[in-house]
Amino acid sequence: MISEDALKSALQKVRWLVLDVDGVLTDGKLYFDNNGNELKTFNTLDGHGIKMLQSSGVRVAIITGRRSSVVERRAHDLGITKLIQGREDKFSALQELLADESCRLEDIAYIGDDYPDLLVMTRIGCPIAPPNAAPPVRERALWITHARGGEGAVREACDRIMQVQGTFDSALAPYIGEQ
C-alpha cells in the first residue's frame, strides 16, 4: 500500500473511472434461471455514485470479460456510453476504448478484482480493488475499498475521487437542499 498523500495525488489526476463488472459492480456470483438467462444484482448506491461522479466531470466506462444484455441495460441506465463486453484482454480493450479520447494512462482509475484485470491495473495511474479481490490484485492496488464488490465498493471509490478533487460537496448539495 502507498501513503495517503500518494493516494490523494493519484485520485486527484483521475479523469476516467473504468470498471470491471463481476466482483466489482456485482458480488461476483453468476445467477441463471431455469431458462438459462443470466441474472445479475447491482447495488443502487454504486449506481448513484457513478451518476454523481459523471456529473462532476469524471467519465466512466465498463470493460468486462462476459457478455450480458443486463450489463448493457445497466450501463445505459447510468449514462455510461463506453462499454466493452466479452473481452478477457482488458488492456487492449482499454486502449480501444480510449483511442479517440485524449487521456493519459496515469489519469485512469480502474476497479478490478481478478487476474484478467491485472494487466490494466499495472499500467494505469490508480488501480483500486475491493477487499474480496484475488490476493495478487489486492497486492497491486493503490487502494482497497472497505466495501466489497457489489456492496458499495464503486460508490466508495466515486465518493473518494470527488472528495479529493473537491467536487463532492457540490455534488451532494442538491440532496441536502443547498444549490
N, C-alpha and C positions, 0 to 999 in steps of 0.2 A: 504494500500500500504506500501511497505517497503522502506528503504533508498536506494539511488543509489549504495552505496557500497555493501549492502547486495544483491541487484540485480546482480551487476557485479560478486560477488562471486558465485552466483548460476549459472550464464551464463558461467563462467569460467569452471565449472565442466561438462558441457553438453557434452555427448558422443553420445547421441541419441536424435533426434527430432522426436516425434510421433505426427501425425496429424489426426484430425477428417476431414471429407470431407464437408458435408453440413453445410454452415455457416462459414467455415474456408477456405477450398480450393475453395469453390463456394460461391455465395451470399446467399445461404440458400433456394432459391426458387426451387421448383420442376417443371420442364417443361416436358410435354408429347405431342407427336404429335398425329395425328388422328388415328394412328395405335397402340397407347398405348406405343410407345417406349419412354423411359426416355431420356431426353437431359440435359446436364449439360454444363455450361460455366466455363472455368478455366482461370485464369489470367496468361499470359505469364511471367510477372515479377516474380510471385511466382515460376513458373517452373524453370526459370533460377537461381533464388536464391537457390532453392533446389539442383540443379546440382553443383553450386559453393560450397555450404555447404558440400555436399558429397565429393567433390574434396579436401576439407580442412581436411577431416578425420572424420567428424561427420556423423554418419549413420542416415538414415531417414526411417521411417515406417509410415504406414497408418492403422488406425483402424476406421471402420465406421459401423453404425447400419444398413445401407441399402446395398443391393447387386446391383451392376451395372457393366455391361461389359465396360461402358465408364470409370469408375474408374480404372478398371483393365488395360485398354489400357493406361490411363494417367500415372499410376504407372510404367508400362513397359517402356513408352516413357521417363520417368525421371530416369530410372535405379533403381527404388525402388523395391526391391525383397521381403521385408517383408510387406505383405498386408493381413489384416483380414477384411472380409466383413460380413455383416448380423449379427452383434453381438451388442446387447444392453449392455451386461455385459462386458464393456470395460476393467475393471481392470483384470478380468480373461483372456481376450484376450491378454492384455499386458503381463501377466505372461507367457502365452503360447508362445507368440512371442519371448520373451527373454529367454525361457527355456534353450536353448543351447548357450546362449551368456553369457559372464562374464560382467555383467553390474549391478551396484547398482541402486536402485530406485532414489537416490539423484543425479545421473548422467543423468537423463532424463528430457528433456523439453517436454511439451505437450501443444498443442494449441487446446482448445476446446471452445465451445460456448453455450452448452445446458446441461440440467440436466444429461443425460447419461454420460457426461464427468466428472462429479463432483468427483466420487469415485477415478478415476485415478488422477485427479488434486490435491486431498487432500493427495495423497500418494507419489508423485514424488517430485523431488527437485526444478523444475522450471515450475510451471503452468503459462501459458500465455493465454490471451483471447483477441479477437478483441473487439472493442467498441460496436458492435452490439450483443454481447453475452447477455444471460439472466442475470439479476441482481445478483442472487446467484453465478453465475460463475464468473462474474467480481469481486465480493467481495472476492473470494478465489484465485484470480490470483495474482501472484507476480508482474506482469506487464501487462498492457493493451496497445496494439499497437495503433498507431494513425490511421492506415489504417483499414478499415472494412474487414470482411471476404469476400473473392472473389475479393477484390480490392487492394491486395498487402500486407495484414497482414502477410502472411507467408514470403514474401520477406523481409519485415521489420525485422522479427524475425531472419531470416537467416543472414542478414547483421549484425545485432546487436551481434549475437553469434560470428560471425567471427571477428568483431571489438574487442570484449572483449578478445577473445582468441588469438588475434594478427595475424590472418591469412587473414584478409580482403585485405590488400594491395597486398599480393602475389596472391590472387585470382583475384583481379582486374587488375593486371599488364598486362596480355595478351591483355586486351581490350584497353589499353592506350599506347600500343607499348613498354612496358617495360617487359623484360623477366627475 
